[in-house]
Amino acid sequence: MMMPFKRQALVEFDGVDCADRCVLSGNQEAVYIAGQQAFFNYSTSKRITRPTNADDPTSGNKVLLLSVQNPLYPITTDVLYTVCNPVGSVLRIVIFKRNGIQAMVEYPSVENAQKAKLALNGADIYAGCCTLKIEYARPNKLNVIRNDNASWDYTKPFLLRREQGKGRQRQAILGEHPSNGYGQQCPLLPLPGKSRYRRSSDDVQEMISYPLLLPQTSSSSYLGHSSSSVAMVSGLHPAKMNCSRIFNLFCLYGNVEKVKFMKSVPGTALVEMGDEYAVDRAITHLNSIKVFGKRLGVCVSKQQAVIPSQVFDLADGSSSYQDFSLTRNNRFSLLQSCRNIIQPPAVVLHFYNAPPTLTHHQLHRLCTEHDVPDFIKFKVFDAKPSSKTMSGLLEFDNKTEAVEVLTVLNHHQIRIPNGSNPFTLKLCFSTSSHL
């Protein structure tokens, strides 16, 4: 059974002796899966159980549990309705965010749900990202109290509605991501080629048929996204936050163009990002988190751009305005964006691009010198002999400590003796829940 958000899996053998051999072999010789070393140990579970037999096409539930892996773009009820409804009439959708983005979709019958699971499991909502992992859910009916971006009951259209102009537009499955536009040549939701119960091409065409999508015009927009590429951030610590530290945090969710602190509103800054979708991701993952003892508020700004006016010095002596549009530390360029895995703040940080000689003692000293919380566990990934950098994981006592360390030490430059150029240490939130 796969646990994608923890990057773990459970494997059940016929007997204990088989499990013993697996663990022993894995400990004696390194095993690599897709270029990553896999570690084997015993589970506390005696057997793998699920609410239904997911491998049996004759069993199931009319409610599906959808896990969205690598969600680079916003997932709303509109998006999931457009994805799921062509397979069978959708009754209700509920989206929740625990370990990543998950949703439950209710169909009228088990047969509809089976058909949807067969057609959509393993498919990408957008090319190269937002991959669907589908299982049968435990509940057999969903309770929806309002119709909005996070939940919708399609049998009760008169529940509390969204603001005017943001209703269901049934136009969400794009071959490419929203910021690039889309058209006839873009692929739509490829079905997994190695599906065990894959049907013939004729069956699939009858099973799922999406309308032809037309290129966006100035009057049309991607449903549910913010109306500006500028985010307003409040609750910033007056002495410990500056433009660079805001960049260190927000660059995990999109390119950061400019940052400006507002002189008239202390502890508040405007962050201009690469597009509206980056603002959506930042709001989803950073709103209400704690940084340096203060809770951040992240929302869409009415401003359409950040203008460098009323520049002043912050408490640490740095400028209240900074332009990051040309920095190489932005991670959402065309070549880099496919490598990004959007993750909410977590207790484990993934570090990379570190000097190959870096030790955990040096990292401890780095935390002490910059007055940030120290990590409790340290793990280095095995690197290829030709690798010139090092990567690994750092675990902290809690999420807040990890956020503060990332805010301060992300993009910190580390010099090594006799080295011509410094190494730029890069940090991001890990998919691992613990070490």
N, C-alpha and C positions, 0 to 999 in steps of 0.2 A: 504494500500500500504506500503510495507516494505522499509525502508531506512537503510540497514544493516551497512553501514560504519559510520552512526551516531547513531546506536543502537536505532533507533526510528521507529515509524510506524504511519500512518494515518488511522483512522477508521471513515467511514461515516455511520451515522444513518439515519433512515427514517425521523426523526424530531428532532427539537432542544430539546424537552423535554426528549428524550432518551439520548441525549448527556449530558444534565444537570444531569440526574440520574447517569450516568457513572462517571462523574467528581466528583460529590458529594460523591458517594460511595467510589471512590478511595482515596479521601482526608480523609474520616472518618475512614477507615480501610485499613491497608497496604495490597497490593496485590503483590504476588510473582509469577514470571514466570521463570521457570527453575532455581529456587534458587536465582534470582535477583529481588529486589523490583522494581515494575513498577510505574511510576508516570503519572498522567493523567491531561491534561489541554486542553484548547480550541485552535484550530488551526486558523491561519489567512485565510486559504483556505476555501472557501464556499462549495466546492465539490472536489472529487478526479477525476482527468481527466488523461487520457493516450492517446498517439497517436493512439492506437488501443485497442480493447477490448481483453486483454490478456487472459481472462478466456474463450473466445469463440474460439474453435479450427478451426472454419471456417473463422476467420479473421486473419489479421497479416500483416507482411511486409517481404520482402525477405532479409532484413538486420537485424541481431540480435545484441542486446547489451548484452555482457557477463561481469558480475562482478565476480571477483575471490576473494572469502573470505578466510582469513587465508592463504595468499600465502607464505608458508615457502620456496618454491623453485622457481627458475626463470621461468617466463612465457614468451615464445618467440613465434614468428609466426610458428616455426617448431612444437612446442608443440601443439598449437591450431589447426594447420592444421591436425596433426595426430589424435586429438580428434574429430574434426568436419567433416573431409572429408569422413570417412566411411559412414556417414549418408546421405550425398549428396555432389555433386561436389562443392567445395569451389572456389569462384572466387577471392575474395580479403579479406585481414585481415588488420586491423589497431589497434594497441595497444597504449593506452594512460594511463597516471598516474595522476589522479587528487585526488580523495578521494580513495586511494588504487589503485588496478590494474583493469583496465577495457579494453574491446576490442569490436570492431565491426566486425562481420563476414558476408560477403555478399554471398548469394546463387543465383543460376540462377532463381529460382522461389519462390513464397510464399509457395508452397507446400513443397519444400525442407526445408525451414526455419521452418515451422510448425513441420515437422518430426524431425528436429534436436532439437528444443525446447522441444518437448515431450520426446525425448530419453535422453537428457543430463541435463535438469534442475534439480538441486539438487544433481548432482553426484560429486564425488571427483576425481580430476585428479590423485592425489597421495593419498594413504590410509591415512585418517584422516586429510587431509589438502587440500588446493587449491580447495575449493568447488565452483561449478559454479551456479550462480544465473542468469537466462536468461530471458530477456524481448525483446519485439520488439523495434527496434530503430526508431528514427524519419526519418533520411535520407533514401532514397530508392536506393542510389548508393554511393559507396565509391570512393574517389579520392586518388590514390597511386602514389607517384612520385619516389619512390625508393624501391628496394627489400632488406630488411635487417631484423634484429631481431624484429623491431617494426612495420614494414609494409611490405606487399607483394601482388603483383598483379600476380596471377597465369595464367592470360590470356596474360601477357607480360613478358616472361622469360628473355628478354634482357635488362630490366632496370638495373640500377647500381647494381652490384652484391656484395655479401659479399666476404670477403677474402677467398682465396682458403682453402678448408678443413673444411669450416663451412656451407656447403650447406644443403639443406633439407635432413634429414636422415630418416624421417617417422618412428621414433622409440621412442615415447615419453610417451605413457601411461604406467606407471609402477604401479604395485600393491603396492609396497613400495617406499619410497623416494630414490633418486638416490644414496646416499652414502651407502646404505645397499645392493646394487645389486638387481637383480630381476630374476624371473624364472617362471616355469610353475605353481607353487603353489600359486602365488600371485594373488589376485582378481583384475579384471579390471573394472573400472568405474561402480559401482553398481547403478542401476536405483532406484530412490526413490520409496519405497514400497507403499506409500500412494498417488501416483499421481492420480489425478482425472480422467485423460484420459489415464491411463496406459493400454497398449494393452496386449494381451496374450503373453505368452513366445515365441510362434512360430513367432508372428509378430515382436517381439523385435529382435529375432535372425536375421531375414531378414533385419531389419532396421539398425542394427549396428553390425558389425563384425570386430574385430581387429586381426591383425596377431599375431601369437605366438611369444612372446619375449624371446630371448635367454640371458643367463647370460653375463654380460660384460666381455670382455677380456682386456688384457693390450693394445691392439691395437685399441679398441673402446672406445668412451667416450660419455658422455651425451652431446647432442648438445647444443651449445651456451654458455656453462659455461666457466669460466676463466680457464687458464691453470696452475694456481698456487694457493696454499692456503695462500699465503702471499700478503697482501695489502700494498701499499706505500701511506702514508698520508703526504701531504705537506700543507703549510699555517698554521702551528701550532703556537700559541702564545708562544714566547720564555720564558716568565716569568710565565705564568699561566697554561700551559699544561705540564703534566708529564705522566709517564706510567700508573699510577692508573686511571687518568682521561680519558685517551684514552680507557682503559679497560671499564670504566663505560659507555661510549658511544657505543663502538663496541659490547659489550656483548649482546646488544638487538637483534643482527642479527646473532649470532652464537657464539660458544665457542671460547674464546680467549686463545691461548696457550702462546705466548710470545710477548713482545713489546720491541723495541729497537730504540732509537733515533740515527740518523746518525750524527757523529761528523763532517764529511766532508760537509754535506749539512744542515746548520742550519734550524730549523723549520720543519724538515722532519723526519718521523719515519716509521719503518717497523712493521707491525702487522701480526703475524702468527696466522691464525684461524684454526678451526677444520677441515674444508674442503673447496673445491673450491666454493661450493654453498653459504657458509657463506660470502665469499669475494664478490660474485655476489650481495648478499642482501645488504651488506655494501655499495658497490658502488652505487646501485640503490637508496638508501635512504639517504646516508650521503654526497655524492659528491656535492660540491658547496654550502653546508649549511654554515652559519656564526656562528663562535664560538669565543667569546671574540674579536669581531670586525674584525676578519680575516676569509676569505673564505677558507674552506677546499677543497683540491683536493684529491680525493681517486681513485686510479687506481690499476690495477694488477701489482705486482712486478715481475721482471725476476727471483728473488731469489726463490728457492723452500723451504727454511727454514730460520729461523732467528738464527744466530750464535752469542753468546755473546762475541764479540770481540770489542776492543777499548771502554771499558766501562769508563764513566766519570760522573761527578756530574752535574746535571741540575741547573738552576738558583735558584730553591727552596731548593737545597741541596739533593734532592733525586737522586737515581741512574738512569742512562740513559737506563738501561736494567732491565727487570723484567720478571720472569717466573710465569705465571698464570695457568699452566696446572693442578695443584692440588687444586686450590681454589674451595670452595663450592659455590662461587657466579656465576660460569658459569651456564647458564640456559638451555642448550641444551643437557643435558644428556638424556638417554633413558626414564627415568621416568618423566622428566620435560618438554621435548620438545613438547609434545602434548598440554600443557597448554599455550604455547607461541602464541601470536597473533602478527604477524609482522606488525608494523605500521610505517608510515613515521613520521618525526618530526611534532609535533602539539602543539597548545597553551595550551592544557590540559594534565597534568601529572597524571598518576594513581600511588598512593603510597600504599604500603602494608608492612606487617611484622613490623608495628610500635607498640610501647607500647600502651596498651589499655587506658592508662591515658593521652596520648599525646593530647595537646590542640592546637588550632590555634595560640595562643599567643606564645607557645613554638616554633612552626614552623616559625613564624615571626622572633623570636629571632635567630633561627638557620640560617635563610637567612641573617640576619644582621651580625652575627658573621663571616660568611664565605664570606661576601662581594659579594653576588649574588642578582639579582633582586627579589623583593618580589611578592608574589602572590596577585591577586585581589579578588579571590573567593575561598572558601574552603567548601568542602562537605565530610561528613563522611558516609560510608555505614553502615547500620544496621547490627550488628554482632550477631551471635548466643550467647546465654548466656554462653556457654562453651568455646567460643573463647578466646584465650590468646593474640591475636594481633588485630590491628585495620587497616583498609584500607579506602581509599577515593580518592578524586580528588582535584587537585589544578589547577586553571586557571590563566594564565598570560596574560599580555598585548599583547604579540606577540610570535611568534614561537622561535625567537632567544633567548628571555629571558628563555623560558622553556628549551631549549637545554642547556644553560649555567648552570641552576640550576641542571638539571639531571647530567651533566658532573661533577659537584662539589659534590653534596650531595648523589648521588646514592651510596649505600653501606656504608653510614655514620653510625657509631655505636652510639646508644643512650643508655645511662645508666640511670636507675631509682633508686631512693633511696631504699636501702635494697635488691636490685636485685643482684643475683649472676652472671648472664651473661648479656652482653649488647644486645640490639635489633639491628639487621642490617636493617636499613631503605632501602627499595628497591623501585626504581622508573622505570617507563616505559611510553611511549607515549600512551595516551588514544585514544579510538575510538570515544569518545565524542568530538564534535566540540566546545561546550561551556557548561557552567553550568547554 
